[in-house]
Amino acid sequence: MKSIEAIRKRLRDLIKEHNTNPSELAINSGLPRSTLKTFFYYKNARSITVYTISLLCGGLGITLTDFFNDEIFKNINDLE
């Protein structure tokens, strides 16, 4: 799995876990809703910054360590 796919999946899982939705998360994170919409729904969106992930973590009430401490990140292969 590529890192961008893992990050998308992790965010979707966390959104479900926290009983929220992308729009609410964007508002709680101080991000434009269009940022998350582009990231989730446009295949040409191939990157997200650590800064943006950090803001999203803040909106979820978790740390970057919490975000990346997941099995999904153990099998990343961006060279595929």
N, C-alpha and C positions, 0 to 999 in steps of 0.2 A: 504494500500500500504506500502511496506517496504521502508526504508530510501534509500537504494541503488537504487531502482527503481525510486524513486522520484528524486534523484540526476541525474540519467541518463536522465530522461525526461526533467528536468530543463536545463541541458546542451544542449540537442538537440534543445530545444526551443530557447535558447539564441544563439546558432550557427545560426539558421534560422533568428532570429531577427537582428543579426549583419552581415547578408549576407556573412558568411564565411563558412568554412568547417573544419572538424576535423584536417586535416593536417596543414592548415594555423593556426588554433588555437594552435596546439602543437608548431609550430615554434614561434609564437608570445608570447607564454607562457614560452618558454625555456625548453620545455619538449620533450622527444623523441616521435616521432609519434606512436611508438609501445605502449607507455603508454595508450594513448587514444584508440587505436585499441583494446587492451586487455580489457580495461574498457567497451567499447561499445559492443564488439562482442563476448566475451567469457563469457558464463554463470557462469563459476566457479570464475570469478572475482567478489568477493563479497564485496570488500571494496575499499575505496579511502580515502586518508588522507586529513585533513583540509589544510595542507600545499599545497598539489597538487591542491585542489579546489581554494586556494588563488592564486596560480600561474595562473590557468586558468582564474580567475577573472581579474587578471592583464592583461592577453592577450586580454580579452574582454573590458577592460577599465571600469570595475565595481568593487564595493567593495563586501566583503563577506556579508555584510548586504543586499546589492542589490540582491545577489544570493539567500539568504535564505528568503527574504521577498516576498514570493509567496504562494498563496493558497495551492499549492500542498503539502507543508510541514505541514499543519494543521491537516492532518489525517494520520499521520505515525503510523504504528503498526508493529514493528519488531517481535512481539511475535506470529504472525500468522504462 
